[in-house]
């Protein structure tokens, strides 16, 4: 029928079973600046300070880099799992 809408219960049930990651893709774009900051900070540490020998040591000793990674992880968890 030409004027019939597609609001059937089957489609609504299908949407409710989709993982939340399919519905929050645009919100995950909020984490892009954090990732850019962390990558740029890591590159600065490697090239300007010459401390690129051990990535895990750089991550654990630089407070700004560690903070960016933790903030990113918390933000992603809050967006995907709705914590908070």
C-alpha positions as CSV (number, residue, x, y, z in Angstrom):
1,X,0.0,0.0,0.0
2,X,1.4,3.4,-0.9
3,X,0.9,5.2,2.4
4,X,2.0,2.5,4.7
5,X,4.9,3.2,7.1
6,X,7.6,0.8,8.0
7,X,7.1,0.8,11.8
8,X,6.6,-2.9,12.2
9,X,7.5,-4.6,15.4
10,X,10.0,-6.8,13.7
11,X,12.2,-3.9,12.6
12,X,12.1,-2.4,16.1
13,X,13.0,-5.7,17.6
14,X,15.9,-6.1,15.2
15,X,17.3,-2.6,16.1
16,X,17.1,-3.4,19.8
17,X,19.4,-6.5,19.3
18,X,22.1,-4.5,17.5
19,X,25.2,-3.8,19.5
20,X,25.4,-0.4,20.9
21,X,28.6,0.3,19.0
22,X,26.4,0.6,15.8
23,X,24.3,3.3,17.3
24,X,27.1,5.4,18.9
25,X,29.5,5.8,16.0
26,X,29.2,9.6,15.9
27,X,29.9,9.9,19.6
28,X,33.1,8.0,19.2
29,X,34.4,10.8,16.9
30,X,34.7,12.9,20.1
31,X,37.7,10.8,21.0
32,X,39.7,11.7,17.9
33,X,41.3,14.8,19.5
34,X,42.5,12.7,22.4
35,X,44.1,10.2,20.0
36,X,45.7,12.9,18.0
37,X,47.1,14.5,21.1
38,X,48.5,11.2,22.4
39,X,50.2,10.4,19.0
40,X,51.7,13.9,18.7
41,X,52.9,13.8,22.3
42,X,54.5,10.4,21.8
43,X,56.2,11.7,18.6
44,X,57.5,14.8,20.4
45,X,58.9,12.6,23.2
46,X,60.7,10.4,20.6
47,X,62.1,13.1,18.4
48,X,62.7,16.0,20.7
49,X,63.7,14.3,23.9
50,X,65.2,11.2,22.3
51,X,63.5,8.7,24.6
52,X,62.1,6.3,22.0
53,X,63.9,3.2,23.1
54,X,61.0,1.6,25.1
55,X,57.4,2.6,24.3
56,X,56.0,1.2,27.5
57,X,58.6,3.2,29.6
58,X,57.6,6.3,27.7
59,X,53.9,5.7,28.3
60,X,54.3,5.0,32.0
61,X,56.7,7.8,32.8
62,X,55.1,10.7,30.8
63,X,52.1,12.0,32.8
64,X,50.5,13.8,30.0
65,X,50.6,10.8,27.6
66,X,49.3,8.5,30.3
67,X,46.5,10.9,31.2
68,X,45.5,11.1,27.5
69,X,45.4,7.4,27.2
70,X,43.4,6.9,30.4
71,X,41.0,9.7,29.4
72,X,40.5,8.1,26.0
73,X,39.8,4.7,27.6
74,X,37.3,6.1,30.1
75,X,35.5,8.1,27.4
76,X,35.2,5.1,25.0
77,X,33.9,2.9,27.8
78,X,31.3,5.6,28.8
79,X,30.2,6.0,25.2
80,X,30.0,2.3,24.3
81,X,28.7,0.9,27.6
82,X,26.8,3.9,28.9
83,X,28.6,4.0,32.2
84,X,28.0,7.2,34.1
